[in-house]
Structure formats: C-alpha cells, structure tokens
Amino acid sequence: MRAIILAAGTGSRLRAHTELPKCLLKLADRHLIQHQIDALSMLGIDDIHVILGYRSDDVARVLPPHVQPHLYPGFGDTKDGLINATGKRSNRIRRA
C-alpha cells in the first residue's frame, strides 16, 4: 500500500513563533514528519512518498532512506497548492 505525505507548505500560521515548516517541528525530540512515517510503517505501509516544497532540503535530510521525496517547485501555503502538488505527482507515484 502507498501513502503520500503533503509537506510542501510554509506553515505560515506559525510564522510568529518559528520559520520552520510544520513537518520539521519537534514533538518528543523527533520531527512531526518522523512520527507520521513511523505511524504509517506500523500500519504496514511500506511505499511512502513525501511532497516537498518550502525548505525541501531541510525536510529531505530527516527522511529515512525508504521514503521517496518528490519536489513540487510550485508549492504554496494553501490547501489548493498541495492539492495541485498531489495531482501533478500522482502519475509519477503510481508508476513508481
């Protein structure tokens, strides 16, 4: 089974507190995206794809090797931006 994690946004609502995107915030000394990946893995999902945009290099650095990053250069901080990112990558992910 495959899963897609949308992690391209800027986390603009948190801007008053941090410049980090939400997926790089830490909870219990681990990034939120790491918690998501672990939860998916525990459910038996082994084909995990992450849509990256804002600070993509920083996010990619914390991804384990079995997770597939996909850069979406036209990312935005709105839900429509992420919906577009998923649509543009879905064919590529299906073929992977």
Secondary structure, DSSP 8 states (H G I E B T S, - for coil): -EEEEEE-S--GGGTTT-SS-GGG-EETTEEHHHHHHHHHHHTT--EEEEEE-TTHHHHHHTS-TTSEEEE-TT--SSHHHHHHHHHHHHHHHHH-
